Amino acid sequence: MVVNTDEVVLVEVKTKLSQSDVDEHLERIAKFRCLAHQYRGTKLLGAVAGMIVPPEVARYAYRQGLFALAQSGDGVAILNDPQFQLRAW
């Protein structure tokens, strides 16, 4: 979880990311708003990350409105395409 005064980003990290991991994270995001009242006034965003992120899983994640992140050398790359539509919960 990454927090600042206006936004909260919930991040799920796996070694190899799968579509079921994305679906489970979406369920957790939906529950988070109800359970974490201290973040009621913030914009809630989601992201998934993995050392291995198959292209079809990355596409699925960003079509759900999540940031898709993958290892790239010593850093992390954002896999979302230019048409990405961020979803806020």
N, C-alpha and C positions, 0 to 999 in steps of 0.2 A: 504494500500500500504506500502510495506517495501522496502527501497532503501539503497543501498550502492554504492560504486564507479563503480562496474562492473555489478551488477544485480538489477533488479526491480521485486518484487513479488507482483502481484495483488491478493488480497484475498477477496472472497465473504463469508460473515458470515450470517448464518440464524439460527433461533431457531430449525426448522426442515428442513433439506436440502432435496430438491426434484430434480428429473432429469431436470425439466424445469428451476430450479435455475442454474444448471450446464450449460445448453444450453445458458441461458441469459448471464452468466458470460463469456463463450467462445466468444460470440458476442462482449461483451465489450472489451475483451482482443484484439480482432482483430482490433477494432477501436482505441484503445489506442495508438498504434504505430503511426498511422497517425496523431493523435491530440496532442500528447505530444512530441514535437520535442526535448525538452531538454534531453530526455532519449534515443535519437536516437542511441548512441553508447553503450548502455547497453544490457545485455542479459535479455529478458523479460520472466518471468515464471508466472505460475498461481497456485492458491490453492483455495479450497473450504473448509468451516468449518461449523460445526453445533453442537448444543447440542445433537440433535438426527439426526443420519445419518444412514438410512437403508442400510444394506449390499449391496443391488443391486445398490443403488445410489453411494456408495463408489466405487464399481467396475466400474461403468460407468465413474465416474470422473477420476479415475486413468488410465482407458483405453483411455481417451482423453488427457492424458499427464499432468493432474493436480495432485498436492498433495491433498490428502483427509485427513482432520483433524476432530477429534471428541473429545468431552469432555470425560475425563476419571478420575473420582474422582475429585481431586482439580486441575488437570492438563489437558493437551491435548495429545492425542495419534495420531500418524501418521498411517493411515489405509492402506496405499499402501502395496501391496504384494512384495515379493522379485523379481518378474519379471518386476516391474514397469519401464517404459521407459519415462523419463522426456521429455517434449516437450518444446522447446524454440521458441518464436515467434519473 
